[in-house]
């Protein structure tokens, strides 16, 4: 009986997340109510409150699902020193873009994050949490860049901060812009060449820290 109850709870949780994802995507976060999500899931609002304290908690859970694969890759790369740090960075950037291109669900969730999520009310706390997660990811990217310097792939005076901003802005900016018009080009096939151009620039002409 306990096993069946656990399975039922997991099914309800997943169903609510799927419903929230679709309704947030269709209506935007600000115009979505818990009643809308419950109706789309074929459940009551009580079922939502059993798993999530509010709309913000639902939104946070969705974002965590979308970003977990990248976080896992980063964690593995920083725990196990890669033999080729710049190739590891390349792989992660390509993987982030190709995963997005291949997953309609990730496309919906990132569309919600980028284009359908107003920074007001309970959502503001969720976006603040996302910024904290971004900073954690950036710190792991920084570790990999420092490994590239230690292995002689990049000069000792490489401006790590500027390199990080460039990598992050390229990846997230590409995702944001492509989602506005996904039919404009095939992101999955274009991603390796786009990232190669970025990594080649970092290898041959990295930004340098100015003396003083």
Backbone bond lengths (Angstrom), bond angles and torsions (degrees), N, CA, C in turn:
res aa  C-N    CA-C-N  psi(-1)  N-CA   C-N-CA  omega(-1)  CA-C   N-CA-C  phi
1 X - - - 1.468 - - 1.519 111.06 -
2 X 1.361 116.14 -43.12 1.459 119.50 -179.19 1.525 110.42 -63.10
3 X 1.338 115.93 -40.24 1.464 120.01 179.62 1.525 111.13 -61.96
4 X 1.333 116.38 -42.41 1.453 120.63 179.70 1.529 110.40 -65.14
5 X 1.331 117.55 -39.71 1.455 121.26 178.71 1.522 110.69 -62.82
6 X 1.332 117.36 -41.72 1.455 121.03 178.41 1.519 110.88 -63.63
7 X 1.316 117.21 -42.62 1.466 120.98 179.09 1.527 110.59 -64.10
8 X 1.332 116.26 -40.70 1.461 119.86 178.20 1.525 110.56 -62.07
9 X 1.339 116.08 -43.01 1.469 119.95 -179.69 1.522 110.89 -63.50
10 X 1.334 116.56 -41.02 1.464 120.23 179.09 1.525 110.78 -65.31
11 X 1.326 115.97 -39.47 1.469 119.87 178.20 1.526 111.04 -65.05
12 X 1.320 116.56 -42.76 1.470 120.47 178.64 1.526 110.41 -62.31
13 X 1.320 116.50 -43.92 1.466 121.94 179.29 1.531 110.74 -58.27
14 X 1.333 116.05 -48.88 1.460 120.43 -179.00 1.524 111.37 -65.01
15 X 1.331 117.18 -39.48 1.461 121.11 179.68 1.522 111.42 -64.63
16 X 1.315 116.55 -40.78 1.461 120.76 178.52 1.529 111.14 -65.21
17 X 1.322 116.74 -40.90 1.460 119.59 178.33 1.531 111.06 -64.31
18 X 1.311 116.92 -42.19 1.466 120.45 178.67 1.529 110.85 -62.49
19 X 1.327 116.21 -42.37 1.461 120.08 179.33 1.525 110.65 -65.83
20 X 1.333 116.94 -43.82 1.460 120.77 179.89 1.526 110.80 -62.11
21 X 1.310 115.85 -42.40 1.466 120.74 178.96 1.533 111.14 -56.93
22 X 1.320 116.59 -47.02 1.461 120.10 -177.53 1.520 111.88 -69.41
23 X 1.338 116.99 -42.36 1.469 119.76 -177.96 1.528 110.83 -70.28
24 X 1.331 117.88 -41.51 1.466 120.54 175.80 1.524 110.13 -58.79
25 X 1.334 116.04 -41.72 1.463 120.22 -179.19 1.525 111.11 -66.45
26 X 1.332 117.17 -41.16 1.465 120.97 -176.77 1.524 112.74 -74.36
27 X 1.335 117.40 -40.39 1.463 121.11 -170.34 1.526 114.17 -110.01
28 X 1.340 117.37 -13.73 1.451 119.90 -171.27 1.521 109.34 85.11
29 X 1.327 116.22 154.42 1.457 119.84 -174.48 1.524 111.84 -67.87
30 X 1.326 117.05 -44.55 1.467 120.47 -175.57 1.524 112.09 -62.41
31 X 1.334 118.26 -32.69 1.461 121.99 -175.94 1.529 112.63 -93.61
32 X 1.327 117.03 5.58 1.462 121.10 179.28 1.525 109.84 -100.37
33 X 1.318 116.73 134.98 1.459 121.87 175.35 1.526 109.56 -110.12
34 X 1.318 115.50 163.81 1.462 119.26 175.46 1.519 111.08 -63.23
35 X 1.328 116.38 -31.46 1.466 119.95 176.73 1.523 110.32 -63.96
36 X 1.345 117.81 -37.91 1.464 121.48 177.24 1.527 110.43 -60.93
37 X 1.330 115.57 -44.27 1.462 120.41 -177.61 1.528 110.38 -68.21
38 X 1.333 116.51 -43.26 1.461 120.08 178.80 1.520 110.92 -60.37
39 X 1.326 116.25 -42.30 1.457 120.51 179.88 1.527 111.09 -63.56
40 X 1.338 116.33 -44.17 1.461 120.32 -179.80 1.523 111.56 -64.12
41 X 1.350 116.12 -31.53 1.467 120.39 -179.88 1.520 112.66 -85.74
42 X 1.353 116.40 -8.44 1.454 119.87 -176.51 1.514 112.34 70.50
43 X 1.345 115.91 34.19 1.462 121.35 -177.47 1.523 109.75 -132.88
44 X 1.327 115.03 -179.67 1.462 120.77 176.74 1.525 109.18 -97.46
45 X 1.343 115.74 165.56 1.459 118.77 176.18 1.527 110.95 -65.59
46 X 1.334 116.23 -25.57 1.457 119.37 176.65 1.519 112.13 -59.77
47 X 1.336 116.50 -36.30 1.465 120.37 177.85 1.521 111.02 -63.97
48 X 1.335 115.88 -37.25 1.463 119.60 177.70 1.520 109.95 -64.68
49 X 1.340 117.18 -48.06 1.461 120.66 -176.42 1.531 112.30 -66.35
50 X 1.328 117.17 -19.72 1.463 119.61 176.26 1.526 111.04 -67.57
51 X 1.350 115.51 -31.39 1.465 120.48 -175.88 1.530 113.66 -108.60
52 X 1.326 117.48 -28.97 1.456 121.20 -174.47 1.534 109.80 -135.02
53 X 1.316 116.54 135.70 1.463 118.48 -176.68 1.530 112.27 -75.12
54 X 1.358 117.14 -25.08 1.460 119.88 -179.40 1.530 109.45 -165.32
55 X 1.314 115.51 -176.11 1.465 120.98 -179.31 1.522 111.43 -63.85
56 X 1.330 115.65 -35.57 1.455 119.67 179.47 1.518 112.22 -62.02
57 X 1.337 117.52 -38.11 1.467 120.60 179.03 1.526 111.32 -65.39
58 X 1.326 116.73 -37.37 1.466 121.00 175.45 1.530 110.44 -62.08
59 X 1.325 115.42 -45.56 1.458 120.73 -178.63 1.527 110.47 -63.21
60 X 1.326 116.42 -43.05 1.462 121.24 179.40 1.524 110.78 -60.38
61 X 1.333 116.74 -43.00 1.464 120.37 179.82 1.526 111.44 -62.57
62 X 1.319 117.39 -38.90 1.459 121.26 177.45 1.521 111.27 -62.56
63 X 1.327 116.23 -47.01 1.460 119.95 -178.54 1.524 111.17 -63.92
64 X 1.333 116.65 -37.71 1.464 119.98 179.58 1.523 110.73 -64.10
65 X 1.327 117.18 -37.56 1.465 120.39 177.76 1.529 111.09 -62.96
66 X 1.322 116.18 -39.59 1.459 120.57 -175.79 1.527 112.11 -73.18
67 X 1.334 117.91 -34.48 1.459 120.48 -174.33 1.523 113.49 -95.47
68 X 1.331 118.55 -10.34 1.459 121.19 -176.22 1.530 113.61 -57.76
69 X 1.351 119.80 -43.75 1.474 118.25 -178.98 1.521 112.82 -57.88
70 X 1.343 117.57 -42.37 1.457 120.76 179.78 1.523 110.54 -67.15
71 X 1.329 117.44 -40.67 1.460 121.01 179.24 1.532 110.75 -62.46
72 X 1.326 116.88 -39.09 1.462 120.36 178.85 1.526 111.30 -65.02
73 X 1.333 116.78 -41.40 1.459 120.45 178.32 1.524 111.07 -62.94
74 X 1.331 116.13 -42.96 1.459 120.71 179.91 1.524 110.94 -63.90
75 X 1.324 115.86 -43.25 1.463 119.99 -179.42 1.527 110.70 -61.10
76 X 1.335 116.40 -43.00 1.465 120.34 -179.54 1.519 111.12 -65.13
77 X 1.350 116.16 -39.90 1.463 120.33 -177.31 1.520 111.80 -69.16
78 X 1.338 118.22 -31.56 1.459 120.35 -178.98 1.526 111.96 -84.59
79 X 1.328 117.53 -27.43 1.466 120.14 177.25 1.528 109.85 -76.23
80 X 1.341 116.21 -43.06 1.462 121.66 179.21 1.527 108.77 -105.45
81 X 1.314 117.14 107.80 1.464 121.18 -176.94 1.527 110.29 -57.72
82 X 1.334 118.23 118.99 1.469 119.66 -179.24 1.522 111.60 -71.36
83 X 1.316 115.84 146.21 1.461 120.19 177.93 1.525 110.98 -65.96
84 X 1.310 116.05 -31.05 1.469 122.01 179.77 1.531 107.76 -130.29
85 X 1.340 118.40 89.34 1.470 120.92 -175.61 1.525 113.96 -57.91
86 X 1.323 117.84 -40.43 1.464 118.97 -178.98 1.527 111.07 -67.98
87 X 1.330 116.93 -34.81 1.465 119.44 175.55 1.525 110.15 -67.29
88 X 1.328 116.82 -34.87 1.467 120.45 176.53 1.530 110.31 -63.73
89 X 1.326 117.09 -42.16 1.468 120.62 176.42 1.520 110.75 -62.62
90 X 1.334 115.56 -43.14 1.460 119.50 178.74 1.519 110.69 -59.21
91 X 1.330 115.69 -47.26 1.461 120.43 -178.04 1.531 110.65 -58.99
92 X 1.320 117.56 -43.81 1.459 120.46 -177.00 1.531 111.57 -67.20
93 X 1.328 117.17 -40.18 1.463 119.77 178.30 1.531 111.23 -65.37
94 X 1.337 116.31 -44.66 1.466 120.37 177.79 1.523 110.22 -62.32
95 X 1.334 116.40 -43.74 1.457 120.37 -178.28 1.521 111.46 -62.64
96 X 1.330 117.00 -40.28 1.462 120.08 179.56 1.531 110.94 -61.28
97 X 1.324 116.99 -42.08 1.464 120.86 -177.69 1.525 111.94 -74.72
98 X 1.326 117.50 -42.66 1.464 119.18 -177.96 1.532 111.26 -71.32
99 X 1.326 117.01 -33.32 1.464 119.69 176.31 1.515 110.38 -63.82
100 X 1.316 116.21 -43.03 1.465 120.30 176.88 1.522 110.90 -59.95
101 X 1.331 116.06 -46.24 1.464 120.22 -176.91 1.526 112.06 -63.68
102 X 1.340 117.37 -29.55 1.463 120.95 -175.16 1.526 113.21 -92.31
103 X 1.313 118.20 -9.21 1.459 120.50 -171.96 1.529 111.78 -119.42
104 X 1.326 117.96 104.00 1.470 119.78 175.45 1.527 112.47 -56.54
105 X 1.328 116.82 -33.29 1.464 118.87 -179.95 1.526 110.86 -67.16
106 X 1.347 116.82 -46.03 1.462 118.58 176.90 1.526 110.94 -61.17
107 X 1.308 116.44 -36.47 1.465 119.12 179.02 1.524 110.91 -62.14
108 X 1.331 116.86 -43.00 1.465 119.65 178.59 1.530 111.17 -64.29
109 X 1.337 116.10 -44.77 1.466 118.94 -176.23 1.523 110.86 -66.56
110 X 1.325 118.00 -43.88 1.455 119.42 179.23 1.530 111.25 -70.21
111 X 1.322 117.00 -30.57 1.460 119.18 173.28 1.523 110.37 -61.90
112 X 1.333 116.39 -41.54 1.465 120.65 176.59 1.524 110.01 -60.25
113 X 1.332 116.45 -47.25 1.457 121.24 -178.44 1.528 111.99 -62.68
114 X 1.329 116.74 -45.63 1.457 120.74 -174.13 1.522 114.01 -82.10
115 X 1.344 116.76 -37.53 1.453 119.53 -166.04 1.528 116.06 -124.17
116 X 1.332 118.30 -10.15 1.463 119.16 -173.52 1.525 111.80 -130.83
117 X 1.316 116.93 26.69 1.465 121.19 -173.05 1.531 109.28 -131.52
118 X 1.326 116.87 103.65 1.448 121.80 -178.83 1.531 109.65 -83.59
119 X 1.321 116.54 137.10 1.460 121.43 -175.06 1.530 110.78 -83.73
120 X 1.328 116.19 65.68 1.465 121.41 -178.97 1.530 108.95 -139.28
121 X 1.344 115.36 158.36 1.456 121.15 173.79 1.512 113.01 57.81
122 X 1.332 115.70 -140.22 1.460 121.10 -176.34 1.519 112.19 -66.31
123 X 1.344 116.13 -21.32 1.462 120.06 179.32 1.529 110.67 -69.59
124 X 1.331 117.22 -30.19 1.462 120.72 -179.04 1.525 110.67 -58.41
125 X 1.332 117.14 -39.08 1.465 120.41 178.82 1.521 111.30 -66.09
126 X 1.322 115.99 -37.10 1.471 119.73 179.19 1.523 110.10 -66.26
127 X 1.325 116.55 -43.72 1.461 120.04 -179.96 1.523 110.90 -67.07
128 X 1.311 117.14 -32.69 1.470 120.43 175.35 1.529 109.54 -64.34
129 X 1.327 116.37 -40.03 1.462 120.42 176.40 1.524 110.53 -63.46
130 X 1.333 117.30 -39.81 1.459 120.80 178.95 1.524 111.22 -63.56
131 X 1.325 116.71 -36.48 1.466 120.09 176.95 1.526 110.52 -65.22
132 X 1.320 116.97 -38.79 1.462 120.34 177.04 1.528 110.70 -63.81
133 X 1.330 116.80 -41.38 1.467 120.88 176.97 1.517 110.73 -63.69
134 X 1.336 115.82 -39.99 1.465 119.78 177.62 1.518 110.20 -60.67
135 X 1.326 117.39 -43.18 1.458 120.54 -179.95 1.526 111.20 -62.97
136 X 1.337 116.72 -37.66 1.464 119.97 177.28 1.528 110.89 -64.30
137 X 1.327 115.74 -42.12 1.468 119.79 178.03 1.526 110.82 -64.81
138 X 1.328 115.97 -41.18 1.465 119.71 179.31 1.532 110.58 -62.48
139 X 1.329 116.62 -36.63 1.466 119.80 178.25 1.519 110.66 -63.87
140 X 1.338 116.99 -37.08 1.470 120.21 178.41 1.531 110.37 -70.87
141 X 1.333 117.74 -38.61 1.466 120.32 174.18 1.532 109.97 -60.51
142 X 1.338 115.86 -39.63 1.467 120.03 179.13 1.529 110.67 -61.64
143 X 1.341 117.06 -40.70 1.459 120.57 177.53 1.523 110.85 -57.69
144 X 1.335 116.03 -42.42 1.463 119.68 -177.96 1.527 110.62 -68.53
145 X 1.342 116.96 -38.80 1.464 119.78 176.68 1.527 110.83 -64.26
146 X 1.320 116.52 -38.81 1.468 119.49 177.70 1.524 110.63 -64.81
147 X 1.336 116.92 -34.35 1.462 120.35 175.68 1.531 110.39 -65.78
148 X 1.354 115.73 -37.30 1.468 119.08 177.92 1.527 110.54 -64.12
149 X 1.322 117.42 -37.55 1.467 121.01 176.92 1.520 109.92 -67.29
150 X 1.334 116.67 -44.39 1.468 121.11 -178.53 1.523 111.65 -62.43
151 X 1.335 116.87 -31.87 1.470 120.62 -179.54 1.527 112.87 -89.69
152 X 1.341 117.14 2.29 1.455 120.74 177.05 1.517 114.69 82.27
153 X 1.337 117.85 9.39 1.460 119.80 176.91 1.522 111.59 -73.92
154 X 1.316 116.37 -27.03 1.453 122.52 178.18 1.522 108.38 -129.33
155 X 1.331 118.01 149.91 1.464 120.26 179.44 1.530 111.61 -67.02
156 X 1.329 115.50 157.11 1.460 121.15 -176.05 1.516 112.52 -63.17
157 X 1.330 117.30 -27.46 1.468 119.91 -177.75 1.532 112.47 -95.36
158 X 1.329 117.62 19.70 1.469 121.08 175.86 1.529 109.55 -58.11
159 X 1.311 116.01 134.46 1.468 120.81 175.86 1.534 107.25 -79.30
160 X 1.317 115.22 95.27 1.462 120.60 -175.16 1.521 110.91 -65.36
161 X 1.332 116.57 -39.68 1.470 119.69 -179.21 1.526 110.69 -60.40
162 X 1.328 117.62 -48.12 1.461 120.60 -179.17 1.529 111.20 -66.57
163 X 1.328 116.70 -36.39 1.463 120.11 177.16 1.525 110.58 -62.99
164 X 1.336 116.49 -41.87 1.462 120.87 178.03 1.520 111.61 -61.37
165 X 1.331 115.72 -46.97 1.459 119.31 -179.15 1.528 111.12 -60.66
166 X 1.325 116.61 -38.63 1.465 120.41 -179.45 1.524 110.92 -66.06
167 X 1.340 116.95 -45.77 1.463 120.65 178.58 1.525 111.42 -61.52
168 X 1.328 115.58 -46.36 1.465 120.07 -178.45 1.526 111.04 -65.57
169 X 1.326 116.78 -47.28 1.465 120.07 -177.54 1.523 111.76 -64.67
170 X 1.333 116.41 -37.08 1.464 119.13 177.50 1.524 110.71 -63.53
171 X 1.331 116.40 -50.36 1.466 119.96 -174.86 1.523 111.70 -65.67
172 X 1.333 116.60 -52.16 1.456 119.84 -177.41 1.528 111.41 -70.00
173 X 1.326 116.60 -37.36 1.465 119.65 178.26 1.513 112.06 -64.98
174 X 1.335 117.06 -40.03 1.463 120.90 176.96 1.523 110.73 -62.24
175 X 1.329 116.35 -44.15 1.457 120.18 178.89 1.526 110.82 -62.26
176 X 1.320 116.02 -47.39 1.466 120.47 -178.10 1.527 111.98 -60.50
177 X 1.331 116.30 -47.32 1.462 120.12 -176.74 1.523 111.83 -70.47
178 X 1.328 117.31 -40.53 1.464 119.97 -179.34 1.518 110.71 -63.34
179 X 1.321 117.47 -36.96 1.466 120.69 -178.67 1.529 112.43 -66.73
180 X 1.312 117.27 -20.69 1.469 119.63 175.91 1.528 111.08 -68.46
181 X 1.337 116.41 -30.70 1.467 120.94 -179.20 1.533 109.70 -151.15
182 X 1.337 116.90 75.40 1.468 120.44 -174.37 1.521 114.63 -61.17
183 X 1.327 117.81 -20.42 1.465 119.74 -179.90 1.527 112.44 -85.12
184 X 1.328 117.50 -0.10 1.465 119.75 -176.47 1.524 112.25 -68.36
185 X 1.328 117.50 -32.77 1.466 121.31 174.79 1.530 108.28 -163.82
186 X 1.333 115.70 164.47 1.466 121.36 -177.96 1.527 108.86 -85.68
187 X 1.318 116.31 98.67 1.460 120.65 -175.65 1.523 111.95 -62.17
188 X 1.324 117.33 -39.91 1.470 120.22 -176.59 1.520 111.98 -58.82
189 X 1.340 117.08 -43.64 1.461 119.71 -178.48 1.523 112.31 -81.14
190 X 1.332 117.00 -25.45 1.465 120.49 -178.72 1.523 112.46 -83.50
191 X 1.329 117.48 -24.94 1.468 121.28 -172.04 1.535 113.89 -55.43
192 X 1.352 120.19 -47.56 1.471 118.34 -178.27 1.525 113.20 -57.96
193 X 1.331 117.71 -44.25 1.463 120.06 -179.48 1.527 111.20 -66.75
194 X 1.321 117.43 -38.82 1.463 121.03 179.00 1.527 110.92 -63.11
195 X 1.334 115.69 -45.27 1.470 119.55 -179.40 1.527 110.50 -70.02
196 X 1.339 117.28 -37.47 1.466 120.08 178.09 1.521 111.03 -58.39
197 X 1.326 116.69 -40.32 1.460 120.38 178.44 1.533 110.64 -61.12
198 X 1.336 115.54 -42.36 1.467 120.04 -179.96 1.526 111.20 -66.21
199 X 1.334 117.35 -47.67 1.462 120.95 -177.42 1.538 110.45 -67.45
200 X 1.336 116.85 -35.99 1.470 119.49 177.53 1.526 110.34 -61.90
201 X 1.335 116.61 -40.34 1.461 119.66 176.74 1.515 111.85 -63.74
202 X 1.328 116.43 -39.05 1.459 120.20 179.06 1.530 110.49 -66.73
203 X 1.338 117.10 -39.25 1.466 120.34 -179.59 1.528 111.81 -66.81
204 X 1.323 116.23 -45.04 1.471 120.11 -170.37 1.524 113.88 -92.80
205 X 1.331 116.55 -25.92 1.466 118.77 -177.00 1.524 110.46 -145.85
206 X 1.316 117.29 63.32 1.457 119.78 -178.82 1.528 111.43 -68.92
207 X 1.317 117.96 150.31 1.470 118.92 174.80 1.528 109.19 -65.07
208 X 1.327 116.25 143.51 1.462 120.70 -178.00 1.522 110.77 -113.64
209 X 1.322 114.35 147.90 1.456 119.89 173.50 1.525 108.14 -73.16
210 X 1.347 115.45 127.32 1.462 119.16 -179.36 1.524 110.43 -75.00
211 X 1.318 117.72 137.31 1.473 120.61 178.63 1.533 110.98 -56.59
212 X 1.306 115.45 134.37 1.472 119.73 177.72 1.497 112.90 80.91
